[in-house]
């Protein structure tokens, strides 16, 4: 039989004393080898947060790139001009054309060069909009442009795509037979630009091509 162990005061010593533990209940010697499991969820949460941030970043960057590729209304293209049809080489389009045909042509960016409106309603009196601006555009001046050159505006497709929606719009001219033009930056900018080009001596065909190049935007 092994002799009993005692301390200096005659008290018996336990041959297998209990291990010191942390508050978690894990023995001190094992705690260093195995960190508390509660740290693992925090690490996993951190990794998920980083991954989510990266996904959001790439989605945002992609949308910004796509938006940069779409030309803003009234902004001239810095690259080569879009392919535009030769006179008589493509079918003429108008409000009665099937929606699918209009959308297909819109994706090519040459609608004004093919468009024939046929609007007969009178333009609203520009004085009704005296002093009004919409996002910096002179509303009365745009209605005055429609009064001055209705034959030009009736040959232009309005790139706010109002011709595809109920309301009877047949061309850019239609936008100024009611109040639609007074609250649409695309309509206003196109009308003012068309009058500017007309005063420069451009033909209707030249104006159509320039409007297509500067204002085209894909149908939404």
PyMOL commands that set and color helices and strands:
alter all, ss='L'
color gray80, all
select helices_A, chain A and resi 28-33+38-69+99-108+126-129+139-148+150-153+162-164+172-176+179-183+185-199+204-215
alter helices_A, ss='H'
color red, helices_A
select strands_A, chain A and resi 133-134+137-138
alter strands_A, ss='S'
color yellow, strands_A
deselect
rebuild
show_as cartoon
